[in-house]
Amino acid sequence: MSHTLLVWLVGGVVLVGAGFATTLLPTWRARGQEQRTAWSAARAAIDSAAVSRDATAARVVEAERLLARAESIAAARGGTSAARAAAEHAREADRLWRTHQ
C-alpha cells in the first residue's frame, strides 16, 4: 500500500469521524440539558410540596403517599421521564395539601 493511499484513508476516517461528532454532539448536549432541567423542576416541585405539607395542619394520607413516591423516584435518579413522573407526583401532593388547608 502506498504512502499516499494511507494518507487518504486516514483523512477519510477522520472526516467521517468529525461528521459523526458534529451530528451527535448537539443531540447529546440537548438531551443532557433537557434532563438537568427536568430534574431541577422535579426538585422544585418536591420542595414546594414539602412546604405545603409543613404548612397544613391536617394530615392528608394520599398526599403523603404521593410525596413519598416522588422522593423515592428522585432518590433513584433516572432519566427525563423519571424526573417528570416525580414532578407530577409532587405537584399532585402539593395540590392536595393546598386544598385541605
Buried (B, 14 or more C-beta within 10 A) or exposed (E): EEEEEEEEEEEEEEEEEEEEEEEEEEEEEEEEEEBEEBBEBBBEBBEBBBEBBEEBEEEBEEBBEBBEBBBEBBEEEBEBEBBBBBBBBBBBBBBBBBEBE
